[in-house]
Amino acid sequence: MKRLLLPLLSVLALPFSVNAEESFNYESICTLTSEYNSNYTIEIYHESSKQLGIMYYKDEPKFSLTFDSSQGYGSPYFLIEKFSKKFNPFYKYYYTGQKIYGSDETRTGQDYRSGSRVSFIGNIPLSEYLARTEKEQKKVKGNGRSLLIDLGSAFHYLPDTQKERKDFYEIRDGEWFRVAKNFWEKDRKNCTDYLYKFL
């Protein structure tokens, strides 16, 4: 029920005049599941030009994420902020930390954090996997996986108030912190080819 209500709330709250069919997507195109605890998932809703997703805990949206790569060498990174009902990854032109034009304030009014990430096929980093021949690649066992290296740090700094931080620490220092240090696994059946390999 909660997931059914989110799209409606998102449309009503956004201050933009847009074509909903073209600009919004409520169907996940890739699911990443925490290897530590499957109650934690990341659903991706857009993949061009940035990959936009939501981190859920037991179907409850907790954080919005943007996945991208820096120019030049192309180092992969992610941006994360607390989930906002008024501006979030269901909307194609959202990205984490997006500023209001002419202002330093973000559209969600929230702080955000960034971190590096590494993609794997099985236990092989993607860069090494791609450097191998097709014959060698077929020998690699295991699903596509992602490691969000600085996710634990983001969990540390995202709470706004001392009380919120204290409350969150009780969670973070337990299961959330363990989730942050572990892999996120992709299933080829529920990811586009591009996201399965490069996200």
N, CA and C of each residue as an Amber inpcrd file, in Angstrom:
protein
   597
   0.8200000  -1.2010000   0.0000000   0.0000000   0.0000000   0.0000000
   0.8550000   1.2520000   0.0000000   1.9420000   1.2470000   0.7980000
   2.8030000   2.4280000   0.8880000   3.4340000   2.7580000  -0.4520000
   3.8560000   1.7150000  -1.1840000   4.4780000   1.9700000  -2.4850000
   3.4640000   2.4910000  -3.4890000   2.1980000   2.1130000  -3.3570000
   1.1700000   2.6070000  -4.2650000   0.8700000   4.0720000  -4.0270000
   0.9950000   4.5220000  -2.7800000   0.7020000   5.9110000  -2.4540000
   1.8280000   6.8560000  -2.8520000   3.0510000   6.3810000  -2.8580000
   4.2000000   7.2470000  -3.1270000   4.1340000   7.9480000  -4.4780000
   3.8220000   7.2340000  -5.5800000   3.7560000   7.9300000  -6.8620000
   2.7650000   9.0750000  -6.8780000   1.5680000   8.8590000  -6.2810000
   0.5560000   9.9070000  -6.2410000   1.0460000  11.1050000  -5.4450000
   1.6570000  10.8710000  -4.2910000   2.1900000  11.9640000  -3.4810000
   3.2760000  12.7190000  -4.2220000   4.0810000  12.0160000  -4.9740000
   5.1690000  12.6480000  -5.7120000   4.6280000  13.6030000  -6.7700000
   3.6100000  13.1590000  -7.4920000   3.0410000  13.9900000  -8.5450000
   2.4000000  15.2360000  -7.9750000   1.6570000  15.0730000  -6.8830000
   0.9550000  16.2050000  -6.2800000   1.9130000  17.2390000  -5.7020000
   3.0660000  16.7900000  -5.2300000   3.9710000  17.6830000  -4.5150000
   4.9720000  18.3850000  -5.3990000   5.2390000  17.8630000  -6.5930000
   6.2810000  18.4760000  -7.4240000   5.8160000  19.8060000  -8.0010000
   6.6760000  20.8410000  -7.9520000   6.3050000  22.1580000  -8.4370000
   6.6230000  22.3410000  -9.9050000   6.4180000  21.3180000 -10.7260000
   6.7710000  21.4120000 -12.1290000   5.5730000  21.0650000 -12.9970000
   5.5250000  21.6510000 -14.1710000   4.5250000  21.2960000 -15.1480000
   5.1870000  20.3580000 -16.1370000   4.8510000  19.0810000 -16.0680000
   5.5400000  18.0860000 -16.8820000   4.5560000  17.0880000 -17.4410000
   4.9880000  16.3850000 -18.4750000   4.2190000  15.2970000 -19.0270000
   4.5150000  14.0600000 -18.2000000   3.5400000  13.6120000 -17.4030000
   3.7870000  12.5300000 -16.4590000   4.2320000  11.2550000 -17.1500000
   3.6450000  10.9480000 -18.3090000   4.0020000   9.7180000 -18.9990000
   5.4710000   9.6890000 -19.3720000   6.0200000  10.8140000 -19.7770000
   7.3950000  10.8740000 -20.2340000   8.3740000  11.1280000 -19.0950000
   7.9630000  11.8390000 -18.0700000   8.8920000  12.3030000 -17.0440000
   8.8970000  11.4820000 -15.7630000   7.9030000  10.6200000 -15.5780000
   7.8240000   9.8300000 -14.3630000   7.8470000   8.3400000 -14.6900000
   8.4780000   7.5860000 -13.8070000   8.4510000   6.1340000 -13.9120000
   8.3280000   5.5500000 -12.5130000   7.3630000   4.6620000 -12.3320000
   7.1320000   4.0700000 -11.0210000   7.4290000   2.5720000 -11.0050000
   7.8970000   2.0470000 -12.1480000   8.2450000   0.6420000 -12.2410000
   9.7650000   0.4890000 -12.1970000  10.2550000  -0.3150000 -11.2700000
  11.6920000  -0.5210000 -11.1400000  12.2580000  -1.2000000 -12.3820000
  13.4320000  -0.7400000 -12.8280000  14.1090000  -1.3590000 -13.9690000
  15.3400000  -2.1410000 -13.5150000  15.6250000  -2.1140000 -12.2240000
  16.7180000  -2.9140000 -11.6810000  16.5980000  -2.9300000 -10.1570000
  16.8260000  -4.0880000  -9.5730000  16.7910000  -4.2310000  -8.1180000
  18.1460000  -4.6890000  -7.6070000  18.6700000  -3.9700000  -6.6220000
  19.8740000  -4.3830000  -5.9230000  19.4600000  -4.7920000  -4.5160000
  19.8740000  -5.9670000  -4.1010000  19.4900000  -6.5010000  -2.7990000
  20.7140000  -6.6530000  -1.9180000  20.6080000  -6.1740000  -0.6870000
  21.7330000  -6.2940000   0.2350000  22.0560000  -7.7620000   0.4800000
  23.3440000  -8.1130000   0.3410000  23.7520000  -9.4860000   0.6200000
  23.7210000  -9.7800000   2.1220000  23.7360000  -8.7310000   2.9250000
  23.7010000  -8.9300000   4.3790000  22.2920000  -9.2230000   4.8590000
  21.3080000  -8.4840000   4.3230000  19.9270000  -8.6690000   4.7490000
  19.0160000  -8.2700000   3.5920000  18.2260000  -9.2010000   3.0940000
  17.4030000  -8.9610000   1.9060000  16.2410000  -8.0030000   2.1560000
  16.0350000  -7.5640000   3.3980000  15.0200000  -6.5450000   3.6630000
  15.4280000  -5.1760000   3.1300000  16.7030000  -5.0250000   2.8100000
  17.2300000  -3.7680000   2.2920000  17.4190000  -3.8990000   0.7830000
  16.7460000  -3.0430000   0.0320000  16.8660000  -3.0860000  -1.4220000
  17.0360000  -1.6790000  -1.9870000  17.6000000  -1.6080000  -3.1680000
  17.6770000  -0.3630000  -3.9280000  16.9730000  -0.6120000  -5.2560000
  15.9380000   0.1780000  -5.5380000  15.2040000   0.0650000  -6.7930000
  15.6060000   1.2220000  -7.7020000  15.9620000   0.9060000  -8.9410000
  16.3590000   1.9170000  -9.9110000  15.1790000   2.2190000 -10.8290000
  14.9100000   3.5220000 -11.0660000  13.7480000   3.9230000 -11.8590000
  14.1160000   4.6030000 -13.1700000  15.3170000   5.1320000 -13.2660000
  15.7770000   5.7620000 -14.5120000  17.2520000   5.4540000 -14.6940000
  17.7010000   5.3360000 -15.9610000  19.0990000   5.0220000 -16.2080000
  19.7840000   5.9820000 -17.1690000  19.1060000   7.0160000 -17.6460000
  19.7160000   7.9540000 -18.5930000  19.3370000   9.3800000 -18.1980000
  20.3150000  10.2670000 -18.0810000  21.7450000  10.0280000 -18.2000000
  22.3730000   9.5810000 -16.8760000  21.6520000   9.8290000 -15.7900000
  22.0770000   9.3460000 -14.4760000  21.1590000   8.2010000 -14.0680000
  21.6700000   7.3340000 -13.1970000  20.8400000   6.2580000 -12.6810000
  20.2140000   6.7260000 -11.3620000  18.8880000   6.6980000 -11.3100000
  18.1660000   7.2360000 -10.1640000  17.4630000   6.1210000  -9.4170000
  17.6400000   6.0760000  -8.0960000  17.0450000   4.9870000  -7.3320000
  16.6370000   5.3720000  -5.9280000  15.9330000   4.4570000  -5.2740000
  15.4630000   4.6380000  -3.9020000  15.8960000   3.4330000  -3.0790000
  16.4330000   3.6900000  -1.8860000  16.7710000   2.6180000  -0.9670000
  15.5900000   2.3800000  -0.0320000  15.1380000   1.1320000  -0.0100000
  13.9940000   0.7450000   0.8170000  14.4420000  -0.1520000   1.9640000
  13.7300000  -0.0500000   3.0630000  13.8370000  -1.0330000   4.1370000
  12.4380000  -1.5790000   4.3770000  12.2400000  -2.8480000   4.0680000
  10.9240000  -3.4840000   4.1830000   9.8400000  -2.6660000   3.4730000
  10.1230000  -2.2740000   2.2360000   9.1900000  -1.5320000   1.3700000
   8.9770000  -0.0840000   1.8060000   9.6820000   0.3730000   2.8090000
   9.5750000   1.7640000   3.2590000  10.7380000   2.5600000   2.6540000
  10.4590000   3.6210000   1.8550000  11.5450000   4.3890000   1.2530000
  12.3240000   5.1760000   2.3100000  13.6350000   5.0290000   2.3040000
  14.4730000   5.6790000   3.3070000  15.4070000   6.7250000   2.7060000
  16.0130000   6.4080000   1.5620000  16.9910000   7.3140000   0.9630000
  16.8160000   7.3470000  -0.5540000  17.1030000   8.5170000  -1.1390000
  17.1500000   8.6660000  -2.5900000  18.6030000   8.6640000  -3.0300000
  18.8800000   8.0210000  -4.1730000  20.2540000   7.9140000  -4.6460000
  20.3690000   8.2850000  -6.1200000  21.5130000   8.8410000  -6.4640000
  21.8930000   9.0890000  -7.8500000  23.2320000   8.4130000  -8.0830000
  23.3130000   7.6080000  -9.1320000  24.5550000   6.9430000  -9.5010000
  25.0840000   7.5620000 -10.7870000  26.3800000   7.8500000 -10.8130000
  26.9630000   8.5010000 -11.9820000  28.4600000   8.2060000 -12.0010000
  29.1620000   8.7240000 -13.0070000  30.6170000   8.6050000 -13.0930000
  31.1930000   9.9700000 -13.3990000  32.3280000  10.2810000 -12.7860000
  32.9680000  11.5780000 -13.0060000  33.5630000  11.6340000 -14.4020000
  33.7240000  12.8450000 -14.9090000  34.3270000  13.0210000 -16.2240000
  35.8190000  12.7280000 -16.1460000  36.4200000  12.5420000 -17.2970000
  37.8490000  12.2320000 -17.3300000  38.0510000  10.7430000 -17.1910000
  38.6150000  10.3180000 -16.0650000  38.8850000   8.9000000 -15.8500000
  37.5980000   8.0960000 -15.6950000  36.5310000   8.7740000 -15.2990000
  35.2420000   8.0950000 -15.2000000  35.0390000   7.3030000 -13.9380000
  35.5320000   7.8050000 -12.8180000  35.3920000   7.0850000 -11.5460000
  33.9260000   7.0650000 -11.1080000  33.3490000   5.8890000 -10.8550000
  31.9480000   5.7890000 -10.4480000  31.7400000   6.3560000  -9.0340000
  30.6100000   7.0030000  -8.8240000  30.2820000   7.5320000  -7.5020000
  28.7660000   7.4900000  -7.3040000  28.3490000   7.7540000  -6.0740000
  26.9190000   7.8480000  -5.7770000  26.6760000   9.0650000  -4.9020000
  25.4530000   9.5830000  -4.9650000  24.9810000  10.6720000  -4.1040000
  23.7610000  10.1520000  -3.3590000  23.6250000  10.5310000  -2.1000000
  22.5230000  10.0080000  -1.2960000  21.9600000  11.0950000  -0.3890000
  20.6490000  11.1010000  -0.2250000  19.9700000  11.9920000   0.7020000
  18.7430000  11.2730000   1.2450000  18.1770000  11.7810000   2.3110000
  16.9590000  11.1860000   2.8440000  15.8350000  11.3250000   1.8170000
  14.9810000  10.3160000   1.7460000  13.8990000  10.3090000   0.7720000
  12.9570000  11.4860000   1.0120000  12.5820000  12.1440000  -0.0710000
  11.6520000  13.2650000  -0.0100000  10.4220000  12.9530000  -0.8530000
   9.2610000  13.2020000  -0.3130000   8.0270000  12.9550000  -1.0580000
   7.7930000  14.0010000  -2.1460000   8.4190000  15.1660000  -2.0150000
   8.1270000  16.2270000  -2.9830000   9.0510000  16.2230000  -4.1880000
  10.2270000  15.5900000  -4.0710000  11.1550000  15.5890000  -5.1960000
  12.0390000  14.3590000  -5.0600000  11.8810000  13.3950000  -5.9560000
  12.5270000  12.0990000  -5.7450000  12.7780000  11.3740000  -7.0640000
  13.4190000  10.1880000  -7.0220000  13.8290000   9.4880000  -8.2510000
  12.7230000   8.9490000  -9.1510000  11.4500000   9.0520000  -8.7550000
  10.3960000   8.7020000  -9.7060000  10.4040000   9.6880000 -10.8790000
  10.9100000  10.8840000 -10.6250000  10.9410000  11.9640000 -11.6150000
  12.2500000  11.9010000 -12.4010000  12.1510000  11.8400000 -13.7080000
  13.2900000  11.6180000 -14.5920000  14.3890000  12.6540000 -14.4400000
  14.0180000  13.9050000 -14.1560000  15.0080000  14.9850000 -14.1360000
  15.4950000  15.3350000 -12.7350000  15.1330000  14.5050000 -11.7860000
  15.6760000  14.6450000 -10.4300000  17.1260000  14.1670000 -10.3980000
  17.9120000  14.7690000  -9.5340000  19.1640000  14.1340000  -9.1180000
  19.5050000  14.6270000  -7.7200000  20.1330000  13.7770000  -6.9450000
  20.4250000  14.0780000  -5.5500000  21.2760000  15.3370000  -5.4240000
  20.8380000  16.2450000  -4.5710000  21.5930000  17.4750000  -4.3510000
  21.3080000  18.5700000  -5.3550000  20.3070000  18.3770000  -6.2100000
  19.9810000  19.3950000  -7.2150000  19.5940000  20.7060000  -6.5360000
  20.1980000  21.8000000  -6.9760000  19.9770000  23.1120000  -6.3540000
  18.8370000  23.8670000  -7.0310000  18.1530000  24.6720000  -6.2580000
  17.1810000  25.6070000  -6.8030000  17.9370000  26.6680000  -7.5840000
  17.4400000  27.0100000  -8.7550000  18.1380000  27.9620000  -9.6150000
  18.3950000  29.2830000  -8.8750000  19.6460000  29.7220000  -8.8810000
  20.0170000  30.9680000  -8.2310000  20.1480000  30.8730000  -6.7250000
  20.1570000  29.6440000  -6.1830000  20.2250000  29.4610000  -4.7360000
  21.1690000  28.3190000  -4.4010000  21.6600000  28.3260000  -3.1700000
  22.4840000  27.2180000  -2.6860000  21.6440000  26.1330000  -2.0230000
  20.3440000  26.3580000  -1.9370000  19.4590000  25.4010000  -1.2870000
  19.0670000  24.2980000  -2.2610000  19.0490000  23.0590000  -1.7810000
  18.6230000  21.9490000  -2.6270000  17.1100000  21.9500000  -2.7700000
  16.6300000  21.3100000  -3.8310000  15.1840000  21.2830000  -4.0750000
  14.4340000  20.5460000  -2.9720000  15.0910000  19.5960000  -2.3360000
  14.4330000  18.8840000  -1.2390000  14.6100000  19.5990000   0.0890000
  15.5200000  20.5970000   0.1350000  15.8160000  21.2830000   1.3830000
  16.6500000  20.4570000   2.3370000  17.2750000  19.3860000   1.8270000
  18.0180000  18.4800000   2.6860000  19.4910000  18.4230000   2.2960000
  20.3070000  18.0020000   3.2550000  21.7180000  17.7720000   2.9890000
  21.8770000  16.4610000   2.2300000  22.9950000  16.3240000   1.5600000
  23.2720000  15.0750000   0.8580000  24.7480000  14.7470000   0.9920000
  25.1040000  13.4970000   0.7380000  26.4810000  13.0370000   0.8260000
  26.8550000  12.3000000  -0.4470000  28.1490000  12.1950000  -0.7010000
  28.6340000  11.4860000  -1.8790000  29.6210000  10.4050000  -1.4550000
  29.8550000   9.4540000  -2.3340000  30.8000000   8.3840000  -2.0440000
  31.1910000   7.6470000  -3.3130000  32.2610000   6.9180000  -3.2620000
  32.7070000   6.1400000  -4.4090000  32.0510000   4.7670000  -4.3930000
  32.0450000   4.1290000  -5.5290000  31.4560000   2.7980000  -5.6460000
  32.2650000   1.9750000  -6.6400000  32.1820000   0.6600000  -6.4940000
  32.8790000  -0.2620000  -7.3860000  31.8980000  -1.3390000  -7.8260000
  31.8650000  -1.6060000  -9.1190000  31.0070000  -2.6590000  -9.6580000
  31.8140000  -3.9290000  -9.8680000  31.1680000  -5.0530000  -9.6530000
  31.8080000  -6.3610000  -9.7960000  30.9320000  -7.2770000 -10.6390000
  31.5690000  -8.2550000 -11.2760000  30.8740000  -9.4170000 -11.8100000
  31.4220000 -10.5910000 -11.0140000  30.5810000 -11.1910000 -10.1900000
  31.0760000 -12.1770000  -9.2470000  32.0190000 -11.4920000  -8.2710000
  33.2340000 -12.0150000  -8.1470000  34.2390000 -11.4020000  -7.2760000
  35.2820000 -10.6020000  -8.0600000  35.0140000 -10.3620000  -9.3480000
  35.9630000  -9.6680000 -10.2090000  35.5240000  -8.2230000 -10.4270000
  36.3720000  -7.2250000 -10.1300000  36.0060000  -5.8330000 -10.4280000
  35.6600000  -5.6740000 -11.9100000  34.6640000  -4.8430000 -12.1920000
  34.1710000  -4.6990000 -13.5600000  35.2810000  -4.3160000 -14.5360000
  36.1820000  -3.4300000 -14.1400000  37.2540000  -2.9970000 -15.0400000
  38.1240000  -4.1760000 -15.4670000  38.3920000  -5.0890000 -14.5320000
  39.1710000  -6.2910000 -14.8520000  38.3560000  -7.2510000 -15.7100000
  37.0760000  -7.3840000 -15.3930000  36.1910000  -8.2660000 -16.1640000
  36.1350000  -7.8340000 -17.6280000  36.0040000  -6.5270000 -17.8620000
  35.8980000  -6.0150000 -19.2290000  37.2040000  -6.1590000 -19.9970000
  38.3280000  -6.2240000 -19.2640000  39.6310000  -6.3680000 -19.9140000
  39.8940000  -7.8020000 -20.3700000  39.0880000  -8.7290000 -19.9190000
  39.2740000 -10.1350000 -20.2620000  38.6040000 -10.4730000 -21.5870000
  39.0630000 -11.5650000 -22.2080000  38.4560000 -12.0260000 -23.4450000
  37.0720000 -12.6000000 -23.1470000  36.2630000 -12.7440000 -24.1820000
  34.9190000 -13.3010000 -24.0010000  34.9910000 -14.7030000 -23.4050000
  35.9760000 -15.4690000 -23.8120000  36.1480000 -16.8150000 -23.2850000
  36.4560000 -16.7790000 -21.7900000  37.3070000 -15.8270000 -21.3820000
  37.6550000 -15.6940000 -19.9690000  36.4660000 -15.1900000 -19.1550000
  35.6880000 -14.2840000 -19.7300000  34.5220000 -13.7570000 -19.0280000
  33.5060000 -14.8470000 -18.7150000  33.3500000 -15.8010000 -19.6050000
  32.3830000 -16.8770000 -19.3930000  32.7580000 -17.7730000 -18.2140000
  34.0080000 -17.7370000 -17.8230000  34.4630000 -18.5560000 -16.7000000
  34.1590000 -17.9060000 -15.3490000  33.8270000 -16.6230000 -15.3680000
  33.5500000 -15.9090000 -14.1230000  32.1830000 -16.3140000 -13.5910000
  32.1360000 -16.7210000 -12.3500000  30.8870000 -17.1710000 -11.7310000
  30.3560000 -16.0970000 -10.7790000  29.0390000 -16.0360000 -10.6770000
  28.4200000 -15.0860000  -9.7590000  27.6840000 -13.9700000 -10.4720000
  26.8160000 -13.2860000  -9.7430000  26.0040000 -12.2000000 -10.2870000
  26.7460000 -10.8680000 -10.2760000  26.1430000  -9.8870000 -10.9440000
  26.6470000  -8.5240000 -10.8590000  26.4540000  -8.0020000  -9.4480000
  27.4160000  -7.2480000  -8.9430000  27.3610000  -6.7490000  -7.5670000
  27.9210000  -5.3320000  -7.5410000  27.5080000  -4.5710000  -6.5310000
  28.0310000  -3.2130000  -6.3240000  28.4250000  -3.0370000  -4.8640000
  29.4950000  -2.3110000  -4.6540000  29.9340000  -1.9750000  -3.3020000
  29.9420000  -0.4540000  -3.1740000  29.1020000   0.0790000  -2.3000000
  29.0260000   1.5240000  -2.0570000  29.9810000   1.8400000  -0.9160000
  31.1910000   2.1950000  -1.2980000  32.2980000   2.2190000  -0.3410000
  32.0780000   3.1920000   0.8190000  31.5060000   4.3450000   0.5500000
  31.3750000   5.3790000   1.5880000  29.9630000   5.4670000   2.1610000
  29.1990000   4.4160000   2.0340000  27.8190000   4.4550000   2.5070000
  27.7400000   4.5980000   4.0240000  28.6380000   3.9480000   4.7570000
  28.6430000   4.0720000   6.2120000  28.8810000   5.4970000   6.6630000
  29.7820000   6.1960000   5.9760000  30.0540000   7.6050000   6.2800000
  28.8220000   8.4580000   6.0180000  28.1220000   8.1740000   4.9370000
  26.9050000   8.9290000   4.6150000  25.8640000   8.7430000   5.7110000
  25.6850000   7.5150000   6.1740000  24.7350000   7.2570000   7.2550000
  25.1050000   8.0390000   8.5150000  26.3910000   8.2700000   8.7170000
  26.8620000   8.9940000   9.9020000  26.4720000  10.4780000   9.8440000
  26.5690000  11.0820000   8.6580000  26.4090000  12.5360000   8.5580000
  25.0280000  13.0110000   8.1150000  24.1840000  12.1340000   7.5750000
  22.9100000  12.5970000   7.0340000  21.8860000  13.0600000   8.0700000
  21.8180000  12.4770000   9.2740000  20.8430000  12.9870000  10.2490000
  21.0320000  14.4720000  10.5380000  19.9100000  15.2080000  10.6660000
  19.9660000  16.6670000  10.7860000  20.1860000  17.1650000  12.2080000
  19.5730000  16.5240000  13.1600000  19.6210000  17.0090000  14.5410000
  20.3390000  15.9910000  15.4330000  20.7400000  16.4450000  16.6290000
  21.3970000  15.5460000  17.5640000  20.4850000  14.3870000  17.9620000
  19.1940000  14.6980000  18.1740000  18.2580000  13.6420000  18.5370000
  18.1030000  12.6420000  17.3960000  17.9470000  13.1640000  16.1710000
  17.8030000  12.2790000  15.0180000  19.0610000  11.4310000  14.8320000
  20.2050000  12.0600000  15.0540000  21.4760000  11.3380000  14.9230000
  21.5800000  10.2360000  15.9870000  21.1940000  10.5650000  17.2190000
  21.2550000   9.5780000  18.2970000  20.3230000   8.4030000  18.0040000
  19.1030000   8.7170000  17.5570000  18.1450000   7.6670000  17.2330000
  18.6520000   6.8000000  16.0930000  19.2550000   7.4560000  15.1010000
  19.7140000   6.7050000  13.9420000  20.9340000   5.8610000  14.2700000
  21.7900000   6.3540000  15.1690000  22.9810000   5.5890000  15.5430000
  22.6050000   4.2180000  16.1060000  21.4880000   4.1860000  16.8400000
  21.0650000   2.9120000  17.4130000  20.7590000   1.8980000  16.3140000
  20.2990000   2.4150000  15.1830000  20.0450000   1.5460000  14.0360000
  21.3370000   1.3290000  13.2540000  22.0100000   2.4260000  12.9420000
  23.2030000   2.3640000  12.0840000  24.2930000   1.4870000  12.6710000
  24.5330000   1.6110000  13.9760000  25.5970000   0.8310000  14.5990000
  25.2500000  -0.6420000  14.6980000  24.0150000  -0.9650000  14.3680000
  23.6270000  -2.3650000  14.3120000  23.5540000  -2.8100000  12.8620000
  22.3340000  -3.0330000  12.4000000  22.1350000  -3.6190000  11.0790000
  22.4720000  -2.6790000   9.9250000  22.0750000  -1.4120000  10.0130000
  22.3390000  -0.4820000   8.9140000  23.8330000  -0.3700000   8.6340000
  24.6220000  -0.3530000   9.6890000  26.0630000  -0.2160000   9.5030000
  26.6360000  -1.4560000   8.8290000  26.1040000  -2.6240000   9.1710000
  26.5580000  -3.8590000   8.5300000  26.1520000  -3.8690000   7.0510000
  24.9580000  -3.3990000   6.7730000  24.4900000  -3.3010000   5.3870000
  25.4190000  -2.4030000   4.5760000  25.8320000  -1.2910000   5.1810000
  26.6810000  -0.3210000   4.4780000  28.0150000  -0.9220000   4.0570000
  28.5030000  -1.8940000   4.7830000  29.8230000  -2.4590000   4.5120000
  29.7820000  -3.6750000   3.5920000  28.5900000  -4.0990000   3.2160000
  28.4570000  -5.3050000   2.4060000  28.0180000  -4.9970000   0.9740000
  28.0630000  -6.0190000   0.1360000  27.7120000  -5.8840000  -1.2790000
  26.2070000  -5.7730000  -1.4880000  25.8750000  -5.1720000  -2.6410000
  24.5100000  -5.1680000  -3.1560000  24.5180000  -6.0230000  -4.4210000
  23.6610000  -7.0180000  -4.4520000  23.6650000  -7.9730000  -5.5630000
  22.5360000  -7.6950000  -6.5420000  22.8430000  -7.8740000  -7.8390000
  21.8550000  -7.6890000  -8.9020000  21.4690000  -9.0400000  -9.4800000
  20.2490000  -9.1340000  -9.9570000  19.7630000 -10.3350000 -10.6100000
  19.5520000  -9.9950000 -12.0810000  20.1920000 -10.7530000 -12.9630000
  20.0870000 -10.4590000 -14.3950000  18.6450000 -10.4470000 -14.8830000
  17.7620000 -11.1870000 -14.1990000  16.3760000 -11.2750000 -14.6360000
  15.6090000  -9.9770000 -14.4280000  16.0180000  -9.1520000 -13.4450000
  15.2440000  -7.9370000 -13.1730000  16.0660000  -6.6630000 -13.3270000
  17.0750000  -6.7040000 -14.2020000  17.8730000  -5.5120000 -14.5160000
  18.0400000  -5.4040000 -16.0290000  18.0910000  -4.1870000 -16.5290000
  18.4580000  -4.0130000 -17.9280000  19.9050000  -4.4700000 -18.0970000
  20.3050000  -4.7840000 -19.3040000  21.6670000  -5.2620000 -19.5500000
  22.6970000  -4.2520000 -19.0930000  22.4250000  -2.9790000 -19.3670000
  23.3910000  -1.9320000 -18.9970000  23.5370000  -1.8280000 -17.4850000
  22.4270000  -1.7990000 -16.7740000  22.4920000  -1.6460000 -15.3210000
  23.0770000  -2.8780000 -14.6580000  22.7910000  -4.0340000 -15.1940000
  23.3330000  -5.2510000 -14.6090000  24.8630000  -5.2330000 -14.6100000
  25.4220000  -4.7030000 -15.6530000  26.8820000  -4.7220000 -15.7820000
  27.5430000  -3.4990000 -15.1550000  26.9890000  -2.3030000 -15.4040000
  27.7290000  -1.0810000 -15.0700000  27.3010000  -0.4030000 -13.7680000
  26.1180000  -0.7250000 -13.2470000  25.6950000  -0.0680000 -12.0070000
  26.4460000  -0.6520000 -10.8100000
